[in-house]
Amino acid sequence: MRPASPVTPPDSGARLHEVADGVFAYVQPDGGWCLNNAGLIVGGRECALVDTAATEARALALREAIGQVSSTAPRYLVNTHPHGDHTFGNRFFAADAVIISHEATRSEMDAAGLHLTGLWPDVAWGAVGVQLPMITFPDRMTLHVGGIHVELLHLGVAHTTNDTVVWLPEQRVLFTGDVAMSGVAPFCLTGSISGSIAVLELLRDLDPAVVVTGHGPISGPQVLDETAGYLRRVQRLAAEGMKAGQSPLEAARSADLGVYSDLLDGERLVPNLHRAYSELLGDAPGHSLDVETLFEEMVEFHGRLPRCQA
């Protein structure tokens, strides 16, 4: 590994927050494009990390923050899904950690490579890379981090076809990955609107006290309802748009999102509507869509490339 470059400046606002005894959320404000959250579970002399960060500098800042609360490096690293903002930092932990994911997460990471960096070429990505998981699972897996019981659950197609949520039943802390967002628009470009709603209902049944979403502030279980509410609004807008003969882009331009209109990264409405249209036409959750075209339409709707502050 090349020598460490300077870490993210202190004024980035990224911080570890202890949400239960030995359980931390690493939150990167403001939660917009590529500013994801991570999690840390410290049990005795062992610890596990949930996701990394998008750039070399941010991954090194995360590693530095971990060193302030744990005497050992993470022994396990769980990737909640394949997207680069959650996985590009893997390589900076791989010397010590066993990387774990859903089996399809590994294959999607391998196929996508560093594609995300090409969308925002001006970002200082640093020496990121694709460090693939060493252990994969199909539906569920259990980790024991010191005395902390950690459940890795794949509950269905949601943000992607292969999301993993991390559930600590004794602490009642839930790390959702991007299945849920806090103050940020959900994004189902490669997943499912209806599938996300179904998975969110299952997560609600877990009865979490603290929810750490993939982006945005730490929340409680209400964020699961808020995310589902947005997605149901998208379904209604799609039904109305199809009835009116509108394309998803046209429907987005005339849409009234009501209480969800202030969500960060609202341009995601366009690909979300494409996904909802697809499902109304009978396509299965997670059915492959033309990702490049949908992203271009989102940029057209937004009027420019969405800002990535990674």
Secondary structure, DSSP 8 states (H G I E B T S, - for coil): ---------GGG--EEEEEETTEEEEE-TT--TT---EEEEEETTEEEEE---SSHHHHHHHHHHHHTT-SS--SEEE-SSS-HHHHGGGGGTTTT-EEEEEHHHHHHHHHHTTHHHHHSTTS---S------SEEESSEEEEEETTEEEEEE--SSSSSSS--EEEETTTTEEEEETTS-SSB----TTS-HHHHHHHHHHHHHT--SEEEESSSS-B-THHHHHHHHHHHHHHHHHHHHHHTT--HHHHHHT---GGGTT-BTGGGHHHHHHHHHHHHTT--TT----HHHHHHHHHHHHTS------
